[in-house]
């Protein structure tokens, strides 16, 4: 005779007496759903953190500077601003170009020729950051009547560094030449720095 606990009525599912689940698809669905929601949550948390590392709008606005050089006469220089630092743009005279080219670059503390510091075909335009490479003072020589130093370029009044007409260090404590930023001529009268 059959025992009562082994009999199954019609329409009734058999009971399982061990720890297995009758339908494993439901557990898989819940696990996949939980992992998906956790991934979405991690993305929602990480996106603002990653986005906060992007440069702000004011920094992006300062990333390039346009300088109109049409009014700068040979022998003159102007001061502009690039990324909150002074920028010197000088229109060299033929005499200043000859003076810079007559110096043996190998004899300099930071050897560079004028051609390496200017654009091809535009050797009369010298664009440098107006920051002394010694301690960051602003050299004189770009303004009207300012002391250009013994080499006719720029002179730093803080500690006496003197630069020549190509912005190369010639005397004083500065270790390197005035920095030349990345720049291009967008047309014959406009320089885009940055």
BADRENMAR-354332 format. One record per atom (N, C-alpha, C): x, y, z; residue in three letters; atom name. Coordinates in steps of 0.05 Angstrom, whole numbers. Example, Ala and Ser with C-alpha at 12.3 -4.5 7.8 and 13.67 -1.06 7.14 Angstrom:
264/-114/156/ala/N
246/-90/156/ala/CA
264/-66/156/ala/C
257/-45/142/ser/N
273/-21/143/ser/CA
258/1/157/ser/C
end
This chain:
16/-23/0/unk/N
0/0/0/unk/CA
18/25/0/unk/C
10/45/-14/unk/N
26/70/-17/unk/CA
22/87/7/unk/C
43/100/16/unk/N
41/117/39/unk/CA
27/144/31/unk/C
17/158/50/unk/N
2/183/44/unk/CA
21/205/35/unk/C
45/205/45/unk/N
62/227/38/unk/CA
74/225/10/unk/C
73/201/-3/unk/N
83/198/-30/unk/CA
61/201/-51/unk/C
37/203/-43/unk/N
15/206/-63/unk/CA
13/235/-71/unk/C
7/238/-96/unk/N
4/265/-107/unk/CA
-24/267/-119/unk/C
-38/287/-112/unk/N
-64/291/-123/unk/CA
-62/303/-151/unk/C
-81/298/-168/unk/N
-80/310/-195/unk/CA
-80/340/-192/unk/C
-62/354/-209/unk/N
-60/384/-209/unk/CA
-41/394/-188/unk/C
-30/377/-171/unk/N
-12/385/-150/unk/CA
17/379/-158/unk/C
35/396/-152/unk/N
63/391/-160/unk/CA
77/375/-138/unk/C
96/359/-146/unk/N
109/343/-125/unk/CA
126/360/-107/unk/C
127/353/-82/unk/N
143/367/-63/unk/CA
172/358/-65/unk/C
190/377/-62/unk/N
218/371/-62/unk/CA
228/374/-33/unk/C
241/353/-23/unk/N
249/353/5/unk/CA
278/362/9/unk/C
293/367/-13/unk/N
321/376/-9/unk/CA
322/407/-13/unk/C
346/419/-12/unk/N
349/448/-14/unk/CA
350/459/-42/unk/C
345/444/-62/unk/N
345/454/-89/unk/CA
320/470/-96/unk/C
322/489/-114/unk/N
299/505/-122/unk/CA
286/491/-146/unk/C
261/491/-146/unk/N
247/478/-168/unk/CA
251/493/-194/unk/C
253/520/-193/unk/N
256/536/-218/unk/CA
281/554/-216/unk/C
305/546/-226/unk/N
329/562/-223/unk/CA
329/587/-240/unk/C
312/589/-259/unk/N
311/614/-276/unk/CA
304/638/-260/unk/C
287/636/-241/unk/N
279/659/-225/unk/CA
303/670/-209/unk/C
319/653/-197/unk/N
342/661/-182/unk/CA
362/675/-200/unk/C
367/664/-224/unk/N
385/677/-243/unk/CA
375/704/-251/unk/C
349/707/-256/unk/N
338/733/-263/unk/CA
343/753/-241/unk/C
338/745/-216/unk/N
342/764/-194/unk/CA
372/772/-191/unk/C
390/752/-195/unk/N
418/758/-192/unk/CA
427/777/-214/unk/C
419/772/-239/unk/N
426/790/-261/unk/CA
414/818/-257/unk/C
390/819/-248/unk/N
377/845/-243/unk/CA
392/860/-222/unk/C
400/847/-200/unk/N
414/861/-178/unk/CA
441/871/-188/unk/C
455/855/-203/unk/N
481/864/-214/unk/CA
478/888/-233/unk/C
457/887/-250/unk/N
452/909/-268/unk/CA
446/935/-253/unk/C
429/933/-233/unk/N
422/957/-217/unk/CA
447/968/-202/unk/C
464/950/-193/unk/N
489/959/-180/unk/CA
507/973/-200/unk/C
509/963/-224/unk/N
525/976/-245/unk/CA
514/1003/-252/unk/C
488/1006/-254/unk/N
476/1032/-260/unk/CA
482/1051/-237/unk/C
479/1041/-212/unk/N
484/1058/-189/unk/CA
513/1067/-188/unk/C
532/1049/-194/unk/N
560/1057/-194/unk/CA
566/1078/-216/unk/C
553/1075/-239/unk/N
556/1095/-260/unk/CA
545/1122/-252/unk/C
522/1122/-239/unk/N
510/1147/-230/unk/CA
528/1161/-210/unk/C
541/1146/-193/unk/N
559/1158/-173/unk/CA
585/1166/-186/unk/C
596/1150/-204/unk/N
623/1156/-215/unk/CA
622/1179/-236/unk/C
600/1182/-250/unk/N
600/1203/-271/unk/CA
605/1231/-261/unk/C
592/1240/-239/unk/N
598/1267/-229/unk/CA
627/1270/-219/unk/C
637/1248/-208/unk/N
665/1249/-198/unk/CA
685/1252/-221/unk/C
680/1237/-242/unk/N
698/1239/-266/unk/CA
694/1266/-279/unk/C
669/1275/-281/unk/N
664/1301/-294/unk/CA
677/1324/-279/unk/C
680/1321/-252/unk/N
692/1343/-237/unk/CA
721/1347/-243/unk/C
734/1327/-256/unk/N
762/1329/-263/unk/CA
767/1345/-289/unk/C
745/1351/-304/unk/N
748/1367/-328/unk/CA
754/1395/-322/unk/C
769/1410/-339/unk/N
774/1438/-334/unk/CA
749/1454/-334/unk/C
748/1475/-318/unk/N
725/1492/-316/unk/CA
723/1510/-341/unk/C
700/1523/-344/unk/N
695/1540/-367/unk/CA
715/1563/-369/unk/C
722/1575/-346/unk/N
741/1598/-347/unk/CA
769/1589/-355/unk/C
776/1565/-348/unk/N
803/1554/-356/unk/CA
803/1549/-386/unk/C
781/1537/-396/unk/N
779/1532/-425/unk/CA
779/1558/-441/unk/C
767/1579/-430/unk/N
767/1604/-444/unk/CA
794/1616/-446/unk/C
812/1610/-427/unk/N
839/1621/-428/unk/CA
859/1603/-442/unk/C
849/1581/-454/unk/N
868/1562/-465/unk/CA
882/1572/-490/unk/C
870/1592/-504/unk/N
883/1604/-527/unk/CA
881/1634/-525/unk/C
900/1648/-538/unk/N
899/1677/-539/unk/CA
906/1685/-567/unk/C
890/1704/-578/unk/N
895/1715/-604/unk/CA
908/1743/-601/unk/C
930/1747/-616/unk/N
944/1773/-614/unk/CA
945/1785/-642/unk/C
936/1809/-645/unk/N
937/1824/-670/unk/CA
964/1838/-671/unk/C
981/1830/-690/unk/N
1008/1841/-691/unk/CA
1011/1862/-713/unk/C
989/1871/-725/unk/N
990/1889/-748/unk/CA
1001/1917/-740/unk/C
997/1925/-715/unk/N
1006/1952/-707/unk/CA
1034/1952/-695/unk/C
1047/1929/-692/unk/N
1074/1928/-680/unk/CA
1095/1934/-701/unk/C
1109/1956/-698/unk/N
1129/1964/-717/unk/CA
1155/1949/-711/unk/C
1173/1947/-731/unk/N
1199/1934/-726/unk/CA
1214/1948/-702/unk/C
1224/1932/-684/unk/N
1238/1942/-661/unk/CA
1219/1946/-637/unk/C
1193/1943/-641/unk/N
1174/1946/-619/unk/CA
1166/1919/-608/unk/C
1156/1919/-583/unk/N
1145/1895/-571/unk/CA
1119/1903/-556/unk/C
1102/1884/-552/unk/N
1078/1888/-536/unk/CA
1076/1867/-515/unk/C
1061/1874/-494/unk/N
1055/1855/-473/unk/CA
1026/1847/-475/unk/C
1022/1821/-475/unk/N
994/1810/-475/unk/CA
993/1791/-452/unk/C
971/1776/-450/unk/N
967/1757/-429/unk/CA
960/1730/-441/unk/C
972/1709/-431/unk/N
966/1681/-439/unk/CA
965/1664/-415/unk/C
942/1653/-409/unk/N
937/1636/-385/unk/CA
947/1650/-359/unk/C
939/1675/-357/unk/N
945/1691/-334/unk/CA
975/1697/-330/unk/C
991/1694/-351/unk/N
1019/1700/-350/unk/CA
1025/1721/-372/unk/C
1045/1738/-367/unk/N
1052/1757/-388/unk/CA
1063/1744/-413/unk/C
1057/1755/-435/unk/N
1066/1745/-461/unk/CA
1079/1768/-476/unk/C
1103/1764/-486/unk/N
1117/1785/-501/unk/CA
1117/1777/-530/unk/C
1109/1796/-547/unk/N
1110/1792/-576/unk/CA
1127/1815/-587/unk/C
1149/1808/-600/unk/N
1168/1828/-610/unk/CA
1172/1825/-640/unk/C
1172/1848/-653/unk/N
1178/1849/-682/unk/CA
1207/1858/-684/unk/C
1224/1838/-690/unk/N
1253/1843/-691/unk/CA
1261/1859/-716/unk/C
1280/1877/-712/unk/N
1291/1892/-735/unk/CA
1312/1874/-749/unk/C
1319/1880/-774/unk/N
1341/1864/-786/unk/CA
1367/1865/-770/unk/C
1372/1887/-757/unk/N
1397/1889/-740/unk/CA
1395/1870/-716/unk/C
1371/1869/-704/unk/N
1368/1850/-681/unk/CA
1370/1821/-690/unk/C
1359/1815/-713/unk/N
1361/1788/-724/unk/CA
1390/1781/-729/unk/C
1405/1799/-742/unk/N
1434/1795/-747/unk/CA
1449/1791/-721/unk/C
1443/1808/-701/unk/N
1456/1806/-675/unk/CA
1451/1779/-662/unk/C
1426/1769/-664/unk/N
1420/1742/-652/unk/CA
1433/1720/-668/unk/C
1434/1722/-694/unk/N
1447/1701/-711/unk/CA
1477/1701/-709/unk/C
1489/1724/-701/unk/N
1519/1725/-699/unk/CA
1530/1710/-675/unk/C
1513/1703/-656/unk/N
1521/1690/-631/unk/CA
1523/1660/-637/unk/C
1545/1647/-629/unk/N
1548/1619/-631/unk/CA
1530/1605/-610/unk/C
1509/1591/-619/unk/N
1490/1579/-601/unk/CA
1503/1559/-582/unk/C
1524/1546/-591/unk/N
1538/1526/-574/unk/CA
1551/1539/-550/unk/C
1557/1565/-551/unk/N
1569/1578/-528/unk/CA
1549/1588/-507/unk/C
1523/1584/-512/unk/N
1503/1594/-494/unk/CA
1497/1574/-472/unk/C
1487/1583/-450/unk/N
1479/1566/-427/unk/CA
1456/1547/-436/unk/C
1437/1558/-451/unk/N
1415/1542/-461/unk/CA
1415/1545/-491/unk/C
1431/1528/-505/unk/N
1436/1532/-534/unk/CA
1411/1529/-552/unk/C
1403/1552/-564/unk/N
1382/1552/-584/unk/CA
1388/1574/-604/unk/C
1382/1569/-629/unk/N
1385/1590/-649/unk/CA
1360/1606/-651/unk/C
1361/1629/-664/unk/N
1337/1645/-668/unk/CA
1317/1630/-685/unk/C
1326/1614/-705/unk/N
1308/1599/-722/unk/CA
1293/1578/-706/unk/C
1305/1567/-684/unk/N
1291/1547/-668/unk/CA
1270/1560/-650/unk/C
1272/1586/-646/unk/N
1254/1600/-628/unk/CA
1232/1616/-643/unk/C
1233/1616/-669/unk/N
1213/1630/-685/unk/CA
1202/1611/-706/unk/C
1182/1620/-721/unk/N
1169/1604/-742/unk/CA
1184/1609/-768/unk/C
1185/1588/-785/unk/N
1199/1590/-811/unk/CA
1184/1611/-828/unk/C
1200/1629/-839/unk/N
1190/1651/-856/unk/CA
1180/1674/-840/unk/C
1180/1672/-813/unk/N
1171/1694/-795/unk/CA
1192/1699/-773/unk/C
1217/1698/-781/unk/N
1238/1700/-761/unk/CA
1239/1728/-747/unk/C
1225/1747/-758/unk/N
1224/1773/-745/unk/CA
1204/1774/-722/unk/C
1187/1754/-718/unk/N
1168/1753/-696/unk/CA
1178/1734/-675/unk/C
1184/1746/-652/unk/N
1192/1730/-628/unk/CA
1170/1731/-608/unk/C
1159/1707/-601/unk/N
1138/1705/-581/unk/CA
1148/1689/-558/unk/C
1148/1701/-534/unk/N
1158/1688/-510/unk/CA
1140/1694/-487/unk/C
1141/1676/-467/unk/N
1127/1682/-442/unk/CA
1144/1703/-427/unk/C
1132/1723/-415/unk/N
1147/1744/-401/unk/CA
1151/1736/-372/unk/C
1163/1713/-368/unk/N
1169/1704/-341/unk/CA
1198/1695/-339/unk/C
1213/1708/-322/unk/N
1241/1701/-319/unk/CA
1243/1672/-309/unk/C
1261/1657/-320/unk/N
1264/1629/-314/unk/CA
1279/1624/-287/unk/C
1287/1646/-274/unk/N
1301/1643/-249/unk/CA
1281/1639/-226/unk/C
1266/1660/-220/unk/N
1246/1659/-199/unk/CA
1218/1669/-207/unk/C
1214/1674/-232/unk/N
1187/1681/-242/unk/CA
1180/1710/-242/unk/C
1200/1728/-240/unk/N
1194/1757/-243/unk/CA
1188/1763/-272/unk/C
1177/1787/-277/unk/N
1171/1796/-304/unk/CA
1194/1814/-313/unk/C
1209/1805/-334/unk/N
1231/1821/-344/unk/CA
1222/1847/-357/unk/C
1240/1866/-357/unk/N
1235/1892/-371/unk/CA
1245/1889/-400/unk/C
1236/1907/-417/unk/N
1245/1907/-445/unk/CA
1224/1906/-466/unk/C
1199/1899/-458/unk/N
1177/1898/-477/unk/CA
1163/1925/-479/unk/C
1164/1941/-458/unk/N
1150/1966/-458/unk/CA
1167/1989/-469/unk/C
1155/2010/-477/unk/N
1169/2034/-487/unk/CA
1187/2046/-466/unk/C
1213/2048/-473/unk/N
1232/2060/-455/unk/CA
1242/2043/-432/unk/C
1235/2018/-431/unk/N
1244/2000/-410/unk/CA
1272/1991/-415/unk/C
1286/1984/-393/unk/N
1314/1975/-395/unk/CA
1314/1947/-409/unk/C
1328/1946/-432/unk/N
1331/1921/-447/unk/CA
1355/1905/-439/unk/C
1371/1915/-421/unk/N
1395/1901/-412/unk/CA
1418/1904/-432/unk/C
1441/1893/-425/unk/N
1466/1896/-441/unk/CA
1465/1881/-468/unk/C
1445/1863/-472/unk/N
1445/1848/-497/unk/CA
1421/1856/-514/unk/C
1407/1877/-507/unk/N
1386/1889/-523/unk/CA
1360/1874/-524/unk/C
1356/1854/-506/unk/N
1331/1839/-506/unk/CA
1314/1846/-482/unk/C
1317/1831/-461/unk/N
1301/1835/-436/unk/CA
1320/1834/-412/unk/C
1312/1848/-391/unk/N
1328/1850/-367/unk/CA
1310/1845/-343/unk/C
1317/1826/-326/unk/N
1301/1820/-303/unk/CA
1311/1837/-279/unk/C
1295/1855/-269/unk/N
1305/1873/-247/unk/CA
1307/1859/-220/unk/C
1296/1835/-217/unk/N
1297/1822/-191/unk/CA
1325/1812/-184/unk/C
1338/1798/-203/unk/N
1365/1787/-197/unk/CA
1385/1791/-219/unk/C
1378/1808/-239/unk/N
1397/1816/-259/unk/CA
1401/1797/-282/unk/C
1383/1779/-288/unk/N
1385/1762/-311/unk/CA
1381/1779/-337/unk/C
1399/1775/-356/unk/N
1398/1790/-381/unk/CA
1394/1771/-405/unk/C
1375/1777/-422/unk/N
1368/1761/-445/unk/CA
1374/1777/-470/unk/C
1382/1763/-492/unk/N
1388/1777/-516/unk/CA
1363/1781/-533/unk/C
1366/1791/-558/unk/N
1343/1798/-575/unk/CA
1327/1773/-583/unk/C
1338/1749/-579/unk/N
1323/1724/-585/unk/CA
1311/1713/-559/unk/C
1312/1727/-537/unk/N
1302/1718/-511/unk/CA
1318/1695/-499/unk/C
1344/1694/-506/unk/N
1362/1673/-495/unk/CA
1377/1685/-472/unk/C
1381/1668/-451/unk/N
1395/1677/-427/unk/CA
1425/1681/-434/unk/C
1435/1705/-427/unk/N
1463/1711/-432/unk/CA
1479/1716/-407/unk/C
1467/1726/-386/unk/N
1481/1730/-361/unk/CA
1460/1731/-338/unk/C
1470/1726/-314/unk/N
1453/1726/-291/unk/CA
1446/1697/-282/unk/C
1429/1695/-262/unk/N
1424/1668/-250/unk/CA
1403/1652/-265/unk/C
1388/1663/-284/unk/N
1367/1647/-298/unk/CA
1380/1623/-312/unk/C
1368/1599/-308/unk/N
1381/1575/-320/unk/CA
1374/1570/-349/unk/C
1351/1580/-358/unk/N
1343/1575/-386/unk/CA
1333/1600/-400/unk/C
1329/1597/-426/unk/N
1318/1619/-442/unk/CA
1289/1625/-434/unk/C
1279/1648/-442/unk/N
1250/1654/-439/unk/CA
1235/1633/-455/unk/C
1214/1622/-443/unk/N
1199/1600/-456/unk/CA
1183/1611/-480/unk/C
1183/1595/-502/unk/N
1168/1601/-526/unk/CA
1143/1583/-525/unk/C
1119/1594/-522/unk/N
1095/1577/-521/unk/CA
1088/1567/-549/unk/C
1070/1547/-550/unk/N
1060/1538/-576/unk/CA
1043/1561/-589/unk/C
1049/1567/-613/unk/N
1033/1588/-627/unk/CA
1034/1583/-657/unk/C
1015/1594/-671/unk/N
1013/1593/-700/unk/CA
1003/1620/-710/unk/C
1010/1626/-735/unk/N
999/1649/-749/unk/CA
973/1640/-762/unk/C
950/1651/-754/unk/N
925/1645/-767/unk/CA
923/1660/-793/unk/C
935/1683/-795/unk/N
938/1698/-820/unk/CA
963/1716/-816/unk/C
968/1734/-835/unk/N
993/1750/-834/unk/CA
994/1769/-810/unk/C
971/1776/-798/unk/N
971/1796/-777/unk/CA
960/1785/-750/unk/C
955/1759/-748/unk/N
943/1748/-723/unk/CA
958/1723/-715/unk/C
966/1723/-689/unk/N
979/1700/-678/unk/CA
960/1687/-658/unk/C
957/1661/-659/unk/N
941/1646/-640/unk/CA
960/1631/-622/unk/C
960/1638/-596/unk/N
978/1625/-577/unk/CA
962/1604/-562/unk/C
973/1580/-559/unk/N
960/1559/-544/unk/CA
951/1536/-561/unk/C
end
